[in-house]
Amino acid sequence: MTTSVAIGVAACAGRMGRAILAAVLDSPGCRLAGASQYPGHAAVGADAGTLAGCDRAGIAVQADPATVMAAADAVIDFSTPAATMAHLQAALEAGTPFCVGTTGLDAAQRQALRDAGAHIPVLLAPNMSVGATLLTEYTRRLAAILGEDYDIEILGLQHRHKVDAPSGTALALARAAAEGRGLDPETIGATPRDGHTGPRPNGQIGLATVQGGTMLGEHTAIFAGPGERLELAHRPAHRGVYGKGAVRAAQWLAGQKPGFYGMRDVLALPLG
């Protein structure tokens, strides 16, 4: 008999948190171990299933993430950088595999997650959908194949409530393109263009953001070369694809040894 994976959800009351709750409750092979939200939030004490728009789950949202960490085989966190660092500490203390989709992390916070991989399994991916993972992988490969004759521009379309730009997915795509070209992916940042900027520098990896309405994080990698243009795009129809990808990642992470992982590991994508 196969044992289901107990998955906890930190910061469960946000848009992504509710989508992840729904995905956990709807996914075979796993069960909801618990859910947390910061103290004082209106969701604390609410039924997690009702919060997600599902049937009652019989699990109340907790104010203390340590309670969820202790009950879970893996915990998923899509929150804010500061909250993720607090949740990471709770995961380390409990020895719980920690699956992170938080965007806006700075270099020191990303390094803290890498360092934590020496003690617990940690997975970091700004977008855990299968389609976005493949878009990132093939952006890296195309950047390596096409070379500097092709200008690379990453375009992100975000809803009006998005608080960080470029998005974590757009940055991941830019870093993948840099990696494909043998550049340091940590040097990639926003690409401001305003006023008299002059010709585009050779080898620049551009980042552009469009924000408004209810767009669900569409991303396109554009390779503009001499006489032709290639585009790779990911256009999600609903937030559920991110939730399902996060659950898949957490189920996989629960069975891993301490280490620092990404969605490429979850999908067992070959190097190349």
N, C-alpha and C positions, 0 to 999 in steps of 0.2 A: 504494500500500500504506500503510495507517494504522499509525503508530508507536505502540506501547503506552506508557502513562505509567508511569514508574518511581516507585513510592511507597515511602517509608521509614516505619517505625513506631518512634517513640521511646517509652520506658517500656512495652515490649511484653509484659512478663510479668504485668501485672495483669489483672483481669477484662476491662476494656475493651480493653486492649492485645491480649490473645489473640483477642477477638472481631474486632478490626480486622485482625489478621494473617489470620484465616480468611477475612474478607471480601475482602481484597486477593487472596489466593490463589484465590478462587472467582470473581472478577469479570473479565469480558471487558474488553479494552481497557486493562489495566494489568498490571504485574508487580511483584513484591516486590524493591525495590532493596537493602534491608537492614533490620536491626532492632537496637535498642540497649536496654540496661538498665544501671542504675548499677553501678559497679565493686564486685565482691565478691558480687553477687547470684548465687544458685544457677543462674539461667537463662543467665548469660554462658557462651558456648561451646556451648550447646545448639542443635540444629537448630530454626529458626524454625517450620517446618511442623509438626514433632512437638510443639513447645510449644503450638501452636494446636489440636492435636487433628486435624491433617490429615496427608496424606502428607508424607514428607520433602521439604523445599524445596531442600536443598543450600546453605542460607545460614545461617551461624552467627551467633548473637546476639553483638553487639559491646559492649564496655564504654565505648567512646568514641563519643558521638553525632556527632562531627564526621566520622567515617568514613561514617556513613549519610547525613549532609547532602550530602557531596561526591558521592555516587553517585545521589542521588534528584532527580527533577523536582519533588517536593513531599514534605513530611514531615508526618505526623499525630502529634499529641501529646495524649494524655489522661493527665496525670500529677498532680503536686502543684504548687502555685504556685511554690515555690522551684525545682523541677526545670524547670518551663516557662520561667522566666527564664533559666536556664542554657542550655536548648535554644534559646531565642530568640537568644542571643548567638552560638551556633554556626551558626544559620541565617543570621544577618546576615553573619557572616564568610564563609560559603560562597555567599551570594546565593540561598538556597533558599527557595521559597515555603513558608510555615509555617501549618499548619492546626491550630487549638487548640480542644480541647473540655474543657480543665481547668476545674474549678469551685473556688470558694473564693478566687478572685483578688480582691485589694483594689483600690481605685481607682487607686493608683499603678501597680500591675502591669497593669491594663487600659489605662492611659494609655501605658505602655511599649510595649504591643502596637500601639496606635494610632500612636504615633510611629514604630515600625519600619516601618509601612506606607508611609512616605516613601521607603524603600529597597528593600523586597521586598514581594511580595504576602502579606498576612496575613489569615487568616480566623479569627474568634472566634465560637464558638457553643457554649453549654453542652450542647446536645442537637441532634444533627445528623440525627435521623430526620425523614423527610418529614412524618409526622403531627404531631410536636411543633412543627415549624416552622410548619405551618398553624394549629395551636392558638394559637401565639404571635401570628401575624398577625391572626387573627380575634378574639382577645382585645383587641388594640389597636383594631380597628375597632368592636367592640361597645361598648367603653368610650366611644368618641367619640360613638356614636349614642345610647346610653341616657342618658348624663348622670348627675348626682349623685343623682337619685331612686333609683338602683340601687346598693346597696352591693356592693362587689367583694371577694370572698374567694378566695384562691388556696390550694388544698389539695394537698399533696404526700404521697404514700405511698412510703416508702423501705425498702429492706432493712436488716437490723440492723447491717450492716458499714459503712454510709454514715457518713463522718467529718465532713461539714459539713451544717449545717442553718440556714436553708432551703436546699434544693438549688439548684444553678445554674439549672435549668429553672424552678423556682418563682420565683426572683428575676427571671429573664428575662420571665416572664409578668407579674409585678407591675410591672416597668419598662415593659412594653408597654402595660399598662393605664394607667399614669401618663402615658405619652406620648400615648395616645388622649385623655386628659383635659386635655392641655396643661400637665402638671406636670413637674418636673425628675425624670427617672427615676433619677438618682444619689442622690436622697434616700430612696429606698425601702429599708427594711430589715425585720428581723424584727418581729413584732407580739406582744409579750408580753401575755398575759392571765392574771392570777392575782390572786385576792382581789377586793376591791370596786373594780372598774374604772370603774363608772359607765356611762352610755349610750354607745353607739358614736359617735365623732365623725363629723360630716358629712364626706364625701369621703375617709374613710380607706380605704386599700387594704390588706386584711388578708392575713397569711401564716400558715398553719397546717401543721404537719408531724406525720405519723404514721410511726413507725419500728418495724420488727420483721420477723422471718421472712425470707423470700426475695423479697419484692415488688420488682418491677423498675422502680421509678420511675414510678408512675402519677400523673398530674396532672390537676386539675380547676379550671377557672375558673368561679366561681359568681357570678351577677349576681342579687342578691336585691332585688326592687323591691316596690312597693305592690301586693299581691295576686297576685304571680306570681314565679317564679324560673326563670332560664335557666342551663343548665350546658353547658359545653364540656369534653370530656375526651379524654385520650390514654391508652390502656391497652396498652402493648406486650406481646406474647406471649413474646418472647425478646430477648436482648441483641443478636442479629444485626441487628435493624433499625437500631441505632445504628452498628454497623460498616459496613453498606451505605451509610448516609447519609454517614458520614465519608469513605468511598472516593469516593463521588460528588462530595463537596465538594473533595477533594484533586485529582481528575481535572480539575475545573473550574478550580481555583485555579492549576494548573500552566500554564495558558494565559493568565493575566491579567498586566496591568502592575502595578507597585508600587501598593499601595493597602490600605485597611482594609475588609474585607468581612464579610458575614454570610450566613446561609443564605437570607435573602430574595433576595440577589443570585444565589445558585446556582440557585434555582428561578425566577428572573426574575419575581418577584411584582410586580404593578403597584402603584404607590402609590395610596392611597385609604383 
